[in-house]
Amino acid sequence: MSKVSKKAPGKSYRKGISLMEVVNMFDTEEKAEQWFIEQRWPDGVVCPRCESENIASRKSRKPQPFRCRACLKDFSVKTGSLLHSSNIAVLEWAIAFYL
């Protein structure tokens, strides 16, 4: 049997973020959604259907938080992504992606 290598990083050598730090970072649905918006559209929200930058935000967020003024379609940060058909909250997705 061979010995376990002593060169493997131990806990004190690991870099990154802990689970508690991630949970504290995404403590609200709004913070998680804002993180996804910044990741998906770093230069500002763009319609996932027609790629127009002429977007209106809805205060009521119903039926979706954004509306494209060009194609008149409603959308969210999940529209047209892997998360689109998921019933899992954006908050839970943000934690999963970050880990």
Rosetta blueprint (number, residue, H / E / L):
1 M L
2 S L
3 K L
4 V L
5 S L
6 K L
7 K L
8 A L
9 P L
10 G L
11 K H
12 S H
13 Y H
14 R L
15 K L
16 G L
17 I L
18 S L
19 L H
20 M H
21 E H
22 V H
23 V H
24 N H
25 M H
26 F L
27 D L
28 T L
29 E H
30 E H
31 K H
32 A H
33 E H
34 Q H
35 W H
36 F H
37 I H
38 E H
39 Q H
40 R H
41 W L
42 P L
43 D L
44 G L
45 V L
46 V L
47 C L
48 P L
49 R L
50 C L
51 E L
52 S L
53 E L
54 N L
55 I E
56 A E
57 S E
58 R L
59 K L
60 S L
61 R L
62 K L
63 P L
64 Q L
65 P L
66 F E
67 R E
68 C E
69 R L
70 A L
71 C L
72 L L
73 K L
74 D E
75 F E
76 S L
77 V L
78 K L
79 T L
80 G L
81 S L
82 L L
83 L L
84 H L
85 S L
86 S L
87 N L
88 I L
89 A L
90 V H
91 L H
92 E H
93 W H
94 A H
95 I H
96 A H
97 F H
98 Y H
99 L L
